[in-house]
């Protein structure tokens, strides 16, 4: 009877992952900031037979997140934790990202993810089992000039996750980093620019679950875009800069 904890589960990849894993005998601990959309996803998962614990909570609340994780793990431990909650950066007019935006992205995408991952890993080390998936991005490999904070936080998760993977493998704990390309989500809907090889959240969830089951160190997809991102990192700066111009974008202001 696995216990699976997912953050950012009210929409997009998080909601698709929750519904993918929802099944009789599975317990889901789901989190998001907005209680109404979170409860809608929780109810969908219950209809699929899963037991669901839903908690509206901001991942930046370190003490609150730790208490929620310990509550979810009480008596049963955690089998899988997916640190998915995140936010876009960028600028509405395509200008330089504002300081306030950059700090908000760092606090959510990096510190928020570690607020979830590190307490979970401590519990898993004590139990000698468990798996943590960190949701990064292909922007970690090919940084987007219009989203420096987003790219930087995702790169930090990639490096941190791979380093932890090496240290924790002998202790029976697996760490995987997920690097998706463009996925159709509510957050992605604010992105105004070219989105090559974009896939549905459901297709992304299936690919993520498959990669985690295989214990892939880096679950990067789609394959063609992942290969292009890796190749771009090896190009001379002039060629890389020219190639990245096609990925310029603006962020639609939230209403």
N, C-alpha and C positions, 0 to 999 in steps of 0.2 A: 504494500500500500504506500506508494511514493508520496512524499510531501514536496511540492514544487512552489517556490516563491518567485513572483514576477512583479517588478515595479513598472510604472508607466502603463498599467494594464487597462486603462479606460478607452483607448483607441489605438489605431495603427498597428504596428508590429506587436506591441504588448498585448492588445486585445486578441489579435490573431493567434499569438502563442498560447494564451490562456485557453482559447476555444480548441486549439489543436490538442493540447494535453488533457483537456477535460474528458473524463471517462469514469465509469464506476470503479470505486476503489482508490481513486486519486484524490488527494487533498490539495487544494490550491489556496495559497495565501497571496492575495492580489492587492496592489496598492496603486493609488493615483491621488492627485490633489483634489479633483472634482468628484464629490460623492455620488451625484446622480448618474453620470455616465459609467462610473465604476460599478455601481449597483446593477445597471443594465447588463454589463458584461458578466458580472457575477451570476445573475439570474440565468443568463444564457448557458453558462457553464454548469449550473445546477441541473438544468433541463437535460444536459448530456450525461448526468449521473455523478458528477464530481461533488465532493464536499468543498465548500468555499468559505474562506475567511477573508472578508473584504475590509480594508482599512484606508480611509481617506487621510493622507499624510504627505507632507512635503519632504522629499528625500534630503533636503538641506538641514532638516531637524535631526541632528546626530543622535541626541539622547532618545528622541521619540522613535527613530528608526531602530535603534538598538533594542529598545524595549519591545517593539513589535516583532522583531526577528526572534528574540528569545521566547516570546509568547508563542509564535508559530512553531518553533522547534521543540517546545516543552513536551517531554515524554516520548517523542518520536524522532527527533532530529530533522535535518533537512537533506533531501536527496539532490535537489537541483535548485539553484538560485540564478535568476537571470536579471542582471542589473541593466534595465532598459530605459528608464526614465531619462529624458533629455530635452534640449531645446535648441532652436536655430540661433545663429548669430546674424551678422550681416548688417546692412543699412538699407533703409527704404528707398533711397535714391541712388544706390550703388556707390556711395561715398565710403570714406574710411569708417570702420566700425567704431562706435562711441565707447568711451571708457566704461560707462554704466552697463552697456550691453555686454562687453567683454567680461567684466567681473561676474555678471549674472550667469553667463554661460559657463564660466569656470566653476562657480559654486554649484551649479546644477549638474553639469555633465561630468565633471571630474570629482569634485568633493562629494557630491550626492551619490555617485556610483561607488566611491570608496566607503561612504557611510553604510552602504548596503553590503558590499563585498567583504570588507575586512572583518566585521563581527561574524558574518556567516562562515568565513574561512576559519576563524578561531574555534567555532563550535564544531566544524567538520574535522579539524585537526584532532580535537579531543576525542571525537568518535572514530577517527581513522577511516572516514569515507565521506563522499559528497562531491559535488561538482558545481562550479560557478562559471557562468557565461557572462562576459562583459560585452555589451553592445557598443562597438566602436563604429568605424566607417571607412570606406575606401579613401575618404579625405585624410585619414591618418597617413596614408601612403603617398598620395598626391594632393598636397594641401591646396585648398581653394583660396585664392587671394581675396575674394569677397567675404570670406568667413574665417579669419585667422584664429579667433578664439575657439570656434567649433573644431577646426582642423587641429589646433594644438591640444585641445582636451582629448580628442579621439586618438591622437598620436600618443599622448601620455598613457591612456588606457591600454593601447596596444603594447607599449614597452613594459608597463607595470604588470600587465597580465602575463606576458611571456616570461618575465623574470620570476613571478610567483609560480608559474607552471613548473619551472625547473626545480624550485625549492620544495614544492609541496608534493610532487609526484611520488617520491619515496614514502610519503606519509599516507598514501592512499587517497589523496584529494586531487581532483582534476580541475584545471583552470583552462578555459578556452576564450579566445577573443573573436568576436563576430564582426566582420567588416562588410556590411552591405553596400550596394550601390544605391541607385534611386528607387525608392519605394513609394507607392501611392498611399499617402497618409494625410491626416488633417494638417500636421506640421509641414509636410511636403507641399501642401496646397498653397502655402504662403510664399513658396519659392517661385520666382518669376525668371525663368531662364531655361536653357536646353537641359533636358533630363533623358539622356540616351539609355536605352535598354531598361526603362522603368518597369517594375513588376508590381503586382498586387501584394498587399500585406499578407494575404493568405499563402501565396507562393513563397514569399520570403520566410514566413514562419515554418513552412515545410522544409525549406532548405536549411534553416537554422537548426531545427530539431534533428534533421539527418546528420548534420555536421557534429552536433553535440553527442549524438549517439555513437558516432564513429570516433569520438575524442580527437577531432582535428584541432591542431594547435591554433590555427587561424582559419576561420570559416569565412572565406572571401568569395563574393559572388555579385553579379553574374560573372562567369569565367572570363569572357572577352574583356569586360571593363576592368576586372581585377588584373588581368595581364597587362592591359594598357597602363594602369596606374603604376604597377611595378616597373614597367619599362620607362615611364616618364621620369622616375626617380634616378635613372641612370643617364639621362640625356644631359648634354651641356646646358647651362642656364638659358642661353638665348633660345634654343630650340624648345626647351621646357616652357619658357614664358610664352612663346608663340602658340604652342599647343594648348596651354591653359586658357587662352583668351576665349575659346569657344565655350568655356564653362562659367563665364561671367554671369552674375545674376543679381537681382534685387529681392528684398524681402517685403512682401505686402504688409502694410501696417495692420495690426490687430484692431478689430472694432469692438 
